[in-house]
Amino acid sequence: MTAPPNQGAIRILGLDPGLRRTGWGVIDCADNRLRYLASGAVTADPKREMADRLKLLHEGVASLVETWSPHAAAVEEIFVSRNPGSTLKLGQARGVVMLAPARAGIAVYEYAANAVKKSVVGVGHADKAQVQAMVRMLLPTAGPQSADAADALAVAICHAHHAATQAAWRAPERAAAP
């Protein structure tokens, strides 16, 4: 079992869905401060049947949810390729990845790839190397990451930024309430 988040922190599970490898990253966010906890990838053998691969991805993410007890999950939206078959398969992987936190009662937020890159790098069309470099800068204790894990951490960071902005916008509403 992992330690609970610090007082006032929200724990975010970032997910970068893929049929072979689903990147994941866990961060705590409090007062615009990010703290790296863990990251990696859930893998599924491409030689296995599709249903078995999807089951492995779901079980892997469900295990992460149980281990880390996140308050929120953030998932990157799929990039629609020119190959409809690949897009459909990726959509299936994304569905089972989103199902795991949803079944645990955790809110799942979705972000477009350009929004993630803009939140982390400052440019919506950044390349993977730029994303990895900024993830290392924002989460120095994370160390070098695989592209999948770095992308998942970037999604978590994106959600942290959006959640902080939403909280700031709601603060005046709470102060004005009788």
Backbone as ProteinMPNN parsed JSONL, in Angstrom:
{"seq_chain_A": "MTAPPNQGAIRILGLDPGLRRTGWGVIDCADNRLRYLASGAVTADPKREMADRLKLLHEGVASLVETWSPHAAAVEEIFVSRNPGSTLKLGQARGVVMLAPARAGIAVYEYAANAVKKSVVGVGHADKAQVQAMVRMLLPTAGPQSADAADALAVAICHAHHAATQAAWRAPERAAAP", "coords_chain_A": {"N_chain_A": [[0.846, -1.186, 0.0], [0.458, 2.25, -0.691], [1.592, 5.472, 0.481], [-0.776, 7.884, 1.699], [-1.913, 10.88, -0.03], [-0.343, 14.086, 0.643], [-1.65, 16.457, 3.028], [-4.313, 18.253, 1.697], [-3.485, 17.8, -0.891], [-4.046, 16.638, -4.237], [-4.223, 13.508, -5.769], [-3.161, 12.321, -8.836], [-3.667, 10.165, -11.51], [-2.122, 9.719, -14.425], [-2.709, 8.705, -17.76], [-1.641, 7.207, -20.739], [-3.018, 5.84, -23.263], [-2.442, 2.798, -25.021], [-2.278, 0.018, -27.228], [-0.266, -1.881, -27.133], [1.486, -0.858, -25.185], [0.566, 0.88, -22.37], [1.147, 3.885, -21.079], [1.753, 5.125, -17.769], [1.472, 7.388, -15.012], [1.931, 8.755, -11.78], [1.143, 11.486, -9.805], [1.259, 13.887, -7.124], [-0.487, 16.84, -6.38], [-0.403, 20.005, -4.994], [-1.25, 23.225, -4.144], [-0.17, 24.36, -6.558], [2.208, 22.963, -6.641], [4.01, 20.227, -7.76], [4.434, 16.756, -7.209], [6.335, 14.005, -7.912], [5.486, 10.583, -7.965], [5.388, 7.892, -9.05], [5.893, 5.914, -12.053], [5.449, 4.258, -15.235], [4.794, 1.524, -17.459], [2.026, -0.347, -18.602], [1.998, -3.392, -20.099], [1.063, -5.336, -22.986], [1.253, -8.318, -24.659], [1.74, -8.321, -28.084], [1.274, -10.593, -29.579], [-0.752, -11.986, -28.481], [-4.295, -12.744, -28.325], [-6.771, -10.263, -29.142], [-8.817, -9.794, -27.177], [-7.593, -10.862, -24.877], [-5.403, -9.154, -24.62], [-6.667, -6.699, -24.131], [-7.885, -7.319, -21.725], [-5.619, -7.68, -20.09], [-4.572, -5.046, -20.105], [-6.675, -3.67, -18.837], [-6.708, -4.95, -16.313], [-4.15, -4.286, -15.422], [-4.275, -1.454, -15.187], [-6.364, -1.271, -13.359], [-5.125, -2.395, -11.148], [-3.192, -0.437, -10.647], [-4.859, 1.672, -9.872], [-5.904, 0.625, -7.528], [-3.551, 0.365, -6.011], [-2.485, 3.033, -5.856], [-4.588, 4.755, -5.227], [-5.843, 7.122, -6.564], [-7.251, 10.474, -6.773], [-8.218, 11.442, -9.086], [-8.285, 10.625, -12.562], [-6.496, 11.091, -15.557], [-6.666, 11.13, -19.023], [-5.22, 10.787, -22.213], [-6.684, 11.902, -25.205], [-7.534, 10.024, -28.152], [-5.475, 9.909, -31.037], [-6.563, 10.321, -34.211], [-5.867, 8.257, -36.767], [-4.938, 7.672, -40.216], [-5.578, 5.132, -40.735], [-8.33, 3.311, -40.312], [-8.734, 0.86, -38.965], [-6.61, 0.693, -37.117], [-7.186, 2.924, -35.566], [-9.649, 2.172, -34.471], [-8.872, -0.068, -32.915], [-7.116, 1.167, -31.09], [-8.965, 2.788, -29.855], [-10.462, 0.861, -28.52], [-8.589, -0.035, -26.639], [-8.234, 2.32, -25.214], [-10.78, 2.571, -24.136], [-10.951, 0.396, -22.268], [-8.917, 1.147, -20.571], [-9.891, 3.536, -19.525], [-12.102, 2.552, -18.212], [-11.244, 1.224, -15.884], [-10.473, 3.157, -13.735], [-12.961, 4.471, -13.654], [-14.755, 2.478, -12.824], [-13.943, 2.263, -10.23], [-14.98, 4.475, -9.126], [-13.713, 6.853, -9.622], [-13.205, 10.027, -10.995], [-12.778, 10.579, -14.451], [-10.836, 12.368, -16.634], [-10.472, 13.876, -19.832], [-8.055, 14.801, -22.248], [-6.978, 16.555, -25.107], [-4.216, 15.782, -27.24], [-2.76, 18.027, -28.134], [-3.511, 19.93, -26.215], [-2.357, 18.849, -23.934], [0.377, 18.971, -24.595], [0.645, 21.734, -24.856], [0.116, 22.57, -22.24], [2.294, 21.502, -20.868], [4.696, 21.978, -22.324], [4.25, 24.411, -23.533], [3.72, 24.795, -26.119], [1.541, 23.659, -28.583], [2.264, 21.846, -30.551], [4.501, 20.36, -29.872], [7.315, 18.102, -29.922], [7.975, 14.617, -29.001], [10.453, 14.484, -27.64], [10.715, 17.06, -26.595], [8.557, 17.098, -24.828], [9.346, 15.069, -23.038], [11.666, 16.282, -21.979], [10.608, 18.548, -20.665], [8.947, 17.297, -18.79], [10.9, 16.098, -17.214], [12.019, 18.425, -16.204], [9.9, 19.616, -14.787], [9.285, 17.608, -12.994], [11.671, 16.736, -11.345], [12.574, 14.562, -9.769], [11.674, 12.392, -11.087], [13.383, 11.396, -12.994], [14.906, 9.895, -15.976], [12.497, 8.971, -18.426], [10.496, 6.53, -20.154], [9.032, 7.063, -23.393], [6.282, 6.537, -23.287], [5.67, 6.586, -20.5], [6.499, 9.195, -19.891], [4.692, 10.662, -21.465], [2.307, 9.975, -20.151], [2.774, 11.094, -17.622], [2.846, 13.736, -18.452], [0.173, 14.102, -19.176], [-0.999, 13.886, -16.66], [0.143, 16.148, -15.44], [-0.978, 18.133, -17.043], [-3.666, 17.847, -16.296], [-3.421, 18.586, -13.615], [-2.769, 21.302, -13.875], [-5.113, 22.244, -15.107], [-7.023, 21.585, -13.136], [-6.164, 23.191, -11.025], [-6.62, 25.716, -12.115], [-9.399, 25.635, -12.428], [-10.156, 25.421, -9.737], [-9.256, 27.874, -8.797], [-10.977, 29.588, -10.155], [-13.379, 28.857, -8.997], [-13.048, 29.642, -6.356], [-13.775, 32.419, -5.716], [-16.565, 32.129, -5.865], [-17.136, 30.427, -3.715], [-16.344, 32.067, -1.602], [-18.198, 34.112, -1.762], [-20.551, 32.888, -1.129], [-23.296, 32.564, 1.185]], "CA_chain_A": [[0.0, 0.0, 0.0], [1.239, 3.482, -0.787], [1.237, 6.534, 1.421], [-1.817, 8.782, 1.2], [-1.373, 12.173, -0.436], [-0.183, 15.089, 1.681], [-2.843, 17.238, 3.339], [-4.697, 19.213, 0.669], [-3.003, 17.413, -2.221], [-4.843, 15.694, -5.016], [-3.398, 12.499, -6.444], [-3.618, 12.185, -10.217], [-3.132, 9.077, -12.318], [-2.114, 10.064, -15.846], [-2.698, 7.517, -18.598], [-1.435, 7.381, -22.178], [-3.447, 4.532, -23.74], [-1.865, 2.14, -26.174], [-2.639, -1.394, -27.246], [0.913, -2.645, -26.7], [1.97, -0.257, -23.942], [-0.177, 2.012, -21.834], [1.972, 4.605, -20.117], [1.055, 5.633, -16.595], [2.26, 8.198, -14.099], [1.18, 9.204, -10.619], [1.692, 12.678, -9.164], [0.446, 14.637, -6.172], [-0.488, 18.266, -6.693], [-0.932, 20.853, -3.926], [-0.834, 24.627, -4.257], [0.678, 24.498, -7.753], [3.441, 22.188, -6.516], [3.851, 18.854, -8.245], [5.354, 15.797, -6.614], [6.364, 12.737, -8.639], [5.386, 9.389, -7.129], [5.79, 6.682, -9.768], [5.471, 5.854, -13.456], [5.845, 3.052, -15.949], [3.899, 1.133, -18.553], [1.341, -1.635, -18.578], [2.239, -3.951, -21.424], [0.287, -6.479, -23.455], [1.961, -9.006, -25.734], [0.999, -8.176, -29.34], [0.989, -11.907, -30.167], [-1.955, -12.537, -27.846], [-5.584, -12.355, -28.9], [-7.189, -8.919, -28.769], [-9.549, -9.795, -25.906], [-6.617, -11.083, -23.802], [-4.609, -7.927, -24.48], [-7.519, -5.707, -23.485], [-8.047, -7.763, -20.333], [-4.368, -7.375, -19.393], [-4.499, -3.602, -19.919], [-7.649, -3.296, -17.813], [-6.24, -5.441, -15.012], [-2.984, -3.497, -15.038], [-4.695, -0.128, -14.736], [-7.142, -1.472, -12.13], [-4.141, -2.61, -10.084], [-2.618, 0.883, -10.343], [-5.885, 2.421, -9.141], [-5.954, 0.048, -6.178], [-2.29, 0.65, -5.331], [-2.198, 4.45, -5.665], [-5.793, 5.462, -4.761], [-5.891, 8.504, -7.063], [-8.497, 11.229, -6.688], [-8.652, 11.695, -10.458], [-7.491, 10.023, -13.638], [-6.472, 11.931, -16.754], [-6.369, 10.274, -20.167], [-5.049, 11.495, -23.477], [-7.613, 11.517, -26.257], [-6.843, 9.301, -29.209], [-5.124, 10.579, -32.282], [-7.213, 9.583, -35.291], [-4.925, 8.05, -37.868], [-5.567, 7.426, -41.515], [-5.952, 3.729, -40.765], [-9.489, 3.149, -39.432], [-8.569, -0.331, -38.129], [-5.725, 1.056, -36.007], [-7.92, 3.859, -34.721], [-10.645, 1.392, -33.736], [-8.167, -0.868, -31.901], [-6.655, 2.08, -30.06], [-10.171, 3.192, -29.125], [-10.809, -0.226, -27.608], [-7.614, 0.018, -25.547], [-8.561, 3.514, -24.436], [-12.002, 2.273, -23.389], [-10.696, -0.441, -21.09], [-8.058, 1.925, -19.674], [-10.768, 4.485, -18.835], [-13.063, 1.814, -17.408], [-10.691, 0.829, -14.585], [-10.733, 4.153, -12.693], [-14.39, 4.769, -13.589], [-15.389, 1.442, -11.995], [-13.55, 2.515, -8.843], [-15.628, 5.701, -8.701], [-12.785, 7.962, -9.806], [-13.515, 10.848, -12.164], [-11.816, 10.446, -15.545], [-10.8, 13.575, -17.452], [-9.845, 13.633, -21.126], [-7.366, 15.957, -22.803], [-6.41, 16.401, -26.446], [-2.749, 15.758, -27.239], [-2.264, 19.402, -28.253], [-3.716, 20.599, -24.925], [-1.342, 18.307, -23.024], [1.671, 19.548, -24.979], [0.635, 23.169, -24.549], [0.195, 22.705, -20.785], [3.599, 21.081, -20.356], [5.802, 22.588, -23.07], [3.896, 25.774, -23.909], [3.444, 24.766, -27.553], [0.659, 22.534, -28.866], [2.808, 20.902, -31.528], [5.827, 19.942, -29.406], [7.611, 16.7, -30.2], [8.122, 13.767, -27.812], [11.673, 14.832, -26.912], [10.43, 18.278, -25.841], [7.671, 16.709, -23.728], [10.166, 14.359, -22.057], [12.562, 17.243, -21.331], [9.834, 19.373, -19.734], [8.52, 16.443, -17.682], [12.078, 16.004, -16.332], [12.208, 19.723, -15.544], [8.809, 19.835, -13.84], [9.319, 16.53, -12.003], [13.086, 16.336, -11.382], [12.832, 13.273, -9.131], [11.181, 11.324, -11.964], [14.481, 10.819, -13.772], [14.568, 9.6, -17.372], [11.259, 8.216, -18.6], [10.162, 6.065, -21.494], [8.094, 7.986, -24.04], [4.93, 6.253, -22.8], [5.545, 7.083, -19.13], [6.593, 10.664, -19.944], [3.414, 11.161, -21.983], [1.313, 9.812, -19.085], [3.052, 12.137, -16.629], [2.439, 15.003, -19.061], [-1.287, 14.166, -19.071], [-1.28, 14.174, -15.25], [0.516, 17.547, -15.227], [-2.017, 18.91, -17.725], [-4.856, 17.856, -15.438], [-3.104, 19.382, -12.424], [-2.895, 22.712, -14.261], [-6.531, 22.549, -15.332], [-7.72, 21.501, -11.85], [-5.788, 24.386, -10.265], [-7.317, 26.842, -12.729], [-10.82, 25.516, -12.091], [-10.286, 25.735, -8.31], [-9.088, 29.321, -8.647], [-12.203, 30.23, -10.645], [-14.466, 28.562, -8.047], [-12.756, 30.245, -5.059], [-14.624, 33.578, -5.44], [-17.933, 31.661, -5.66], [-17.235, 29.92, -2.329], [-16.198, 33.198, -0.682], [-19.41, 34.925, -1.835], [-21.706, 32.115, -0.654], [-23.649, 32.917, 2.583]], "C_chain_A": [[0.884, 1.239, 0.0], [0.755, 4.488, 0.247], [0.124, 7.389, 0.836], [-1.198, 10.105, 0.783], [-1.227, 13.095, 0.77], [-1.497, 15.834, 1.867], [-3.113, 18.251, 2.227], [-4.251, 18.855, -0.739], [-4.044, 16.549, -2.919], [-3.87, 14.757, -5.721], [-4.01, 12.244, -7.808], [-2.899, 11.023, -10.881], [-3.253, 9.498, -13.771], [-1.963, 8.801, -16.669], [-2.545, 7.89, -20.069], [-1.756, 6.033, -22.824], [-2.73, 4.068, -24.993], [-2.194, 0.667, -26.103], [-1.479, -2.286, -26.822], [1.419, -2.172, -25.348], [1.078, 0.911, -23.584], [0.711, 2.66, -20.783], [1.131, 5.085, -18.953], [2.025, 6.439, -15.742], [1.375, 8.715, -12.984], [1.897, 10.404, -10.011], [0.725, 13.154, -8.086], [0.581, 16.104, -6.534], [-1.126, 19.012, -5.529], [-0.377, 22.254, -4.111], [0.149, 24.85, -5.4], [2.028, 23.821, -7.633], [3.14, 20.755, -6.925], [4.874, 17.961, -7.559], [5.214, 14.471, -7.364], [6.285, 11.58, -7.644], [5.893, 8.148, -7.848], [5.32, 6.767, -11.21], [5.96, 4.554, -14.068], [4.902, 2.789, -17.101], [3.283, -0.225, -18.252], [1.483, -2.183, -19.982], [1.339, -5.141, -21.714], [1.003, -7.051, -24.679], [1.155, -8.915, -27.033], [0.673, -9.507, -30.015], [-0.271, -12.532, -29.576], [-3.203, -12.052, -28.563], [-6.008, -10.992, -28.36], [-7.888, -8.886, -27.408], [-8.595, -9.994, -24.723], [-5.783, -9.834, -23.557], [-5.411, -6.849, -23.756], [-7.721, -6.047, -22.005], [-6.796, -7.438, -19.521], [-4.227, -5.879, -19.127], [-5.447, -3.149, -18.809], [-7.173, -3.728, -16.433], [-5.036, -4.64, -14.513], [-3.356, -2.132, -14.501], [-5.524, -0.249, -13.456], [-6.209, -1.689, -10.934], [-3.481, -1.29, -9.675], [-3.593, 1.718, -9.52], [-5.95, 1.922, -7.701], [-4.703, 0.418, -5.376], [-2.15, 2.118, -4.947], [-3.376, 5.275, -5.179], [-5.856, 6.915, -5.245], [-7.255, 9.144, -6.829], [-9.088, 11.446, -8.078], [-7.738, 10.939, -11.414], [-7.603, 10.938, -14.85], [-5.959, 11.074, -17.908], [-6.22, 11.134, -21.415], [-6.062, 10.976, -24.487], [-6.839, 10.843, -27.383], [-6.582, 10.206, -30.398], [-5.715, 9.741, -33.4], [-6.245, 9.492, -36.464], [-5.689, 7.828, -39.165], [-6.038, 5.977, -41.644], [-7.119, 3.505, -39.799], [-9.366, 1.932, -38.507], [-7.704, -0.038, -36.914], [-6.432, 1.984, -35.029], [-8.945, 3.122, -33.871], [-9.984, 0.582, -32.623], [-7.658, 0.012, -30.76], [-7.832, 2.567, -29.215], [-10.612, 2.127, -28.138], [-9.873, -0.228, -26.397], [-7.938, 1.195, -24.628], [-9.801, 3.273, -23.582], [-11.741, 1.448, -22.144], [-9.804, 0.283, -20.088], [-8.913, 2.916, -18.879], [-11.744, 3.787, -17.891], [-12.53, 1.511, -16.005], [-10.894, 1.907, -13.514], [-12.226, 4.472, -12.551], [-15.113, 3.751, -12.708], [-15.066, 1.617, -10.521], [-14.159, 3.815, -8.32], [-14.762, 6.938, -8.834], [-13.157, 8.713, -11.086], [-12.39, 10.712, -13.188], [-11.953, 11.673, -16.442], [-10.029, 13.279, -18.726], [-9.248, 14.923, -21.67], [-6.809, 15.622, -24.18], [-4.891, 16.474, -26.349], [-2.172, 17.167, -27.317], [-2.417, 20.174, -26.944], [-2.679, 20.141, -23.908], [0.006, 18.952, -23.322], [1.737, 21.03, -24.638], [0.758, 23.403, -23.047], [1.599, 22.448, -20.26], [4.746, 21.842, -21.007], [5.524, 24.063, -23.375], [3.565, 25.898, -25.375], [2.629, 23.509, -27.846], [1.199, 21.505, -29.829], [4.224, 20.473, -31.157], [6.058, 18.47, -29.761], [7.856, 15.944, -28.888], [9.349, 14.123, -26.983], [11.453, 16.09, -26.068], [9.539, 17.971, -24.637], [8.489, 16.017, -22.639], [11.074, 15.326, -21.298], [11.799, 18.094, -20.311], [9.312, 18.556, -18.56], [9.674, 16.293, -16.692], [12.295, 17.304, -15.564], [11.143, 19.952, -14.464], [8.791, 18.807, -12.708], [10.745, 15.981, -11.931], [13.382, 14.982, -10.734], [12.369, 12.101, -9.992], [12.316, 10.654, -12.73], [14.061, 10.577, -15.207], [13.335, 8.7, -17.452], [11.177, 7.671, -20.012], [9.179, 7.068, -22.084], [6.675, 7.782, -23.516], [4.712, 6.809, -21.401], [5.604, 8.609, -19.103], [5.292, 11.269, -20.454], [2.323, 11.066, -20.914], [1.523, 10.853, -17.987], [2.642, 13.507, -17.16], [0.922, 15.172, -18.979], [-1.68, 14.494, -17.631], [-0.971, 15.634, -14.929], [-0.535, 18.463, -15.851], [-3.263, 18.976, -16.848], [-4.615, 18.689, -14.18], [-3.255, 20.869, -12.729], [-4.362, 23.104, -14.446], [-7.313, 22.533, -14.02], [-7.415, 22.735, -11.004], [-6.509, 25.614, -10.813], [-8.795, 26.815, -12.365], [-11.052, 25.859, -10.621], [-10.169, 27.234, -8.077], [-10.343, 30.06, -9.096], [-13.36, 30.013, -9.681], [-14.259, 29.261, -6.708], [-13.622, 31.478, -4.786], [-16.092, 33.193, -5.2], [-18.13, 31.18, -4.229], [-17.173, 31.063, -1.336], [-17.48, 34.032, -0.642], [-20.639, 34.202, -1.278], [-21.992, 32.459, 0.811], [-23.361, 31.796, 3.542]], "O_chain_A": [[1.942, 1.255, 0.629], [-0.336, 4.368, 0.804], [0.073, 7.602, -0.375], [-0.081, 10.424, 1.192], [-1.897, 12.915, 1.787], [-2.35, 15.843, 0.979], [-2.225, 19.021, 1.862], [-4.609, 19.549, -1.69], [-4.815, 15.831, -2.282], [-2.822, 15.181, -6.208], [-5.207, 11.985, -7.933], [-1.674, 10.916, -10.819], [-4.36, 9.622, -14.295], [-1.178, 7.92, -16.319], [-3.236, 8.775, -20.575], [-0.881, 5.173, -22.927], [-2.453, 4.851, -25.902], [-2.373, 0.126, -25.012], [-1.693, -3.335, -26.215], [1.74, -2.977, -24.474], [0.861, 1.817, -24.389], [0.993, 2.074, -19.738], [-0.045, 5.411, -19.112], [3.233, 6.203, -15.75], [0.217, 9.068, -13.206], [3.096, 10.353, -9.735], [-0.47, 12.861, -8.131], [1.649, 16.553, -6.948], [-2.245, 18.701, -5.121], [0.835, 22.439, -4.222], [1.194, 25.472, -5.208], [2.915, 24.078, -8.446], [2.154, 20.157, -6.495], [6.024, 18.35, -7.355], [4.13, 13.894, -7.441], [6.943, 11.603, -6.604], [6.737, 7.427, -7.316], [4.463, 7.582, -11.551], [6.78, 3.844, -13.487], [4.291, 3.706, -17.65], [3.936, -1.124, -17.722], [1.129, -1.512, -20.951], [0.911, -5.855, -20.808], [1.315, -6.322, -25.62], [0.015, -9.378, -27.086], [-0.136, -9.536, -30.943], [-0.795, -13.504, -30.12], [-3.169, -11.075, -29.311], [-5.641, -10.618, -27.246], [-7.577, -8.034, -26.576], [-8.769, -9.365, -23.679], [-5.49, -9.495, -22.41], [-4.89, -6.168, -22.872], [-7.725, -5.162, -21.149], [-6.9, -6.971, -18.386], [-3.807, -5.484, -18.04], [-5.076, -2.348, -17.951], [-7.232, -2.945, -15.485], [-4.924, -4.354, -13.321], [-2.823, -1.693, -13.482], [-5.399, 0.587, -12.561], [-6.486, -1.212, -9.833], [-3.241, -1.055, -8.49], [-3.189, 2.396, -8.574], [-6.041, 2.718, -6.767], [-4.798, 0.747, -4.194], [-1.739, 2.423, -3.827], [-3.176, 6.412, -4.75], [-5.916, 7.837, -4.431], [-8.271, 8.46, -6.705], [-10.298, 11.611, -8.232], [-6.579, 10.657, -11.108], [-8.667, 11.488, -15.133], [-4.949, 10.382, -17.783], [-6.983, 12.073, -21.643], [-6.273, 9.77, -24.61], [-5.639, 11.065, -27.546], [-7.347, 11.119, -30.711], [-5.392, 8.56, -33.52], [-5.861, 10.495, -37.065], [-6.92, 7.802, -39.193], [-6.802, 5.641, -42.549], [-6.915, 3.509, -38.585], [-9.85, 1.973, -37.375], [-8.022, -0.467, -35.805], [-6.292, 1.846, -33.814], [-9.094, 3.412, -32.684], [-10.49, 0.552, -31.501], [-7.762, -0.364, -29.592], [-7.704, 2.736, -28.002], [-11.081, 2.443, -27.044], [-10.319, -0.402, -25.263], [-7.913, 1.062, -23.405], [-9.866, 3.719, -22.437], [-12.256, 1.766, -21.072], [-9.92, 0.058, -18.883], [-8.681, 3.113, -17.686], [-12.162, 4.363, -16.887], [-13.292, 1.54, -15.039], [-11.446, 1.596, -12.459], [-12.701, 4.716, -11.441], [-15.99, 4.122, -11.928], [-15.824, 1.172, -9.659], [-13.883, 4.214, -7.189], [-15.05, 7.966, -8.22], [-13.393, 8.103, -12.129], [-11.209, 10.728, -12.841], [-13.036, 11.977, -16.942], [-9.055, 12.526, -18.713], [-9.847, 15.994, -21.57], [-6.243, 14.55, -24.393], [-4.349, 17.152, -25.475], [-1.193, 17.47, -26.634], [-1.555, 20.983, -26.598], [-2.181, 20.94, -23.115], [0.694, 19.421, -22.415], [2.77, 21.521, -24.183], [1.434, 24.34, -22.623], [2.042, 23.1, -19.314], [5.662, 22.299, -20.323], [6.451, 24.867, -23.465], [3.174, 26.969, -25.84], [2.989, 22.417, -27.405], [0.659, 20.403, -29.924], [5.054, 20.247, -32.038], [5.11, 17.695, -29.884], [7.933, 16.542, -27.814], [9.299, 14.072, -25.754], [11.951, 16.175, -24.945], [9.743, 18.519, -23.554], [8.349, 16.334, -21.458], [11.229, 15.192, -20.084], [12.297, 18.331, -19.211], [9.239, 19.067, -17.443], [9.468, 16.352, -15.48], [12.707, 17.282, -14.404], [11.449, 20.421, -13.368], [8.338, 19.1, -11.601], [11.002, 14.875, -12.406], [14.348, 14.321, -11.114], [12.641, 10.946, -9.666], [12.222, 9.477, -13.076], [12.982, 11.003, -15.619], [13.163, 7.787, -16.644], [11.712, 8.26, -20.951], [8.561, 7.838, -21.349], [5.943, 8.753, -23.321], [3.687, 7.436, -21.136], [4.844, 9.246, -18.373], [4.837, 12.285, -19.929], [1.503, 11.976, -20.785], [0.558, 11.427, -17.481], [2.148, 14.345, -16.406], [0.44, 16.278, -18.735], [-2.591, 15.29, -17.403], [-1.738, 16.288, -14.222], [-0.933, 19.458, -15.245], [-3.848, 20.046, -16.678], [-5.503, 19.414, -13.733], [-3.811, 21.613, -11.921], [-4.792, 24.165, -13.995], [-8.179, 23.383, -13.812], [-8.304, 23.267, -10.34], [-6.959, 26.461, -10.042], [-9.378, 27.847, -12.032], [-12.038, 26.518, -10.291], [-10.894, 27.8, -7.259], [-10.729, 31.054, -8.481], [-14.229, 30.875, -9.55], [-15.232, 29.456, -5.979], [-14.171, 31.578, -3.688], [-16.786, 33.85, -4.424], [-19.145, 31.474, -3.599], [-17.875, 31.038, -0.325], [-17.815, 34.599, 0.398], [-21.653, 34.836, -0.987], [-21.062, 32.628, 1.599], [-23.599, 31.932, 4.742]]}, "name": "protein", "num_of_chains": 1, "seq": "MTAPPNQGAIRILGLDPGLRRTGWGVIDCADNRLRYLASGAVTADPKREMADRLKLLHEGVASLVETWSPHAAAVEEIFVSRNPGSTLKLGQARGVVMLAPARAGIAVYEYAANAVKKSVVGVGHADKAQVQAMVRMLLPTAGPQSADAADALAVAICHAHHAATQAAWRAPERAAAP"}
